[in-house]
Amino acid sequence: MSEIKRIEKIQKILYENISEEYDKHYSDKYSEMYRNIFINNPMFKNIDLSGKVVLEAMCGSGLTTKYLLSKGAQVVGLDLNSEFISSFKKKFPDCETIESSIFDLKINEKFDCVVISNGLHHLQPEIDRAIDIIYDSLKPLGFFCFTDPHEGSIPNFFRKLWYKCDKYCGENSDSLALSDLYKKNRTRFQFLKKKYSGTIAHLFVFNSMAFGIPYRIKKMYAPLFIFLEKIIDKFQSPFTSCITVQVWQKRN
């Protein structure tokens, strides 16, 4: 068994065991509000999704799907986890699904856009290989949109310590080295957006599952934390943020 297959197997078993809890935490009212304000709206602000075919890779139960459909996109969900794919189909029966690893993606269709939300950093140390596959799956001038934790920030120092004891993060989870990714991909992608975000609401609203915070408590502080993050977000930098929101466009 290859190293990537071994790691994927571990990750698949993990998420099959927690898929219901994961969906409950990341699909609630305030997590969805967080995603739309700080991730989805900035990410797709200048992209016309109407009629576009979008691959939501590592889609889980479809946490970005509702937003994409609201903008007129045709969504294809890709995930290797059967529990997530089953949940995705129940929520979005009109969307096509592919139960597969991104590394085994074999389709003739080219996509207008590929979206990955908090998934790339779970593909270490094979992120370069994943981006090669994404590049090949995009039409000329197609968009690769993703959000993930990144290296070089103060929060990332504490994240690395947290990953050592977090049962939800496998051994293949690590923050993105953005400077390396830019160097390796600058001849084939244009980097249209590099946004840095994520503080108090990212930690305790969006990632409430990591801290085991029940919804009945989360809903008491979520509006305040989201309001505070709106203010803080205006002053974010690569050194203070938890995540980056990126939009790359395939060169023609």
Buried (B, 14 or more C-beta within 10 A) or exposed (E): EEEBEEBBEEBBEBBBEBBEEBBBBBBBEBBBBBBBBBBBEBBBEEBEBEEBBBBBBBBBBBBBBBBBBEBEBBBBBBBBBEBBBBBBBEBBEEBBBBBBBBBEBEEEEBBBBBBBBBBBBBBBEBBEEBBBBBBEBBBEEBBBBBBBBBBBBEBBEEBEEEBEEEEBBBEBBBBBBBEEBBEBBEEEBBBBBBBBBBBBBBBBBBBBBBEEBEBEEBEEBBEEBBEBBEEBBEEBEBEBBBBBBBBBBBEE
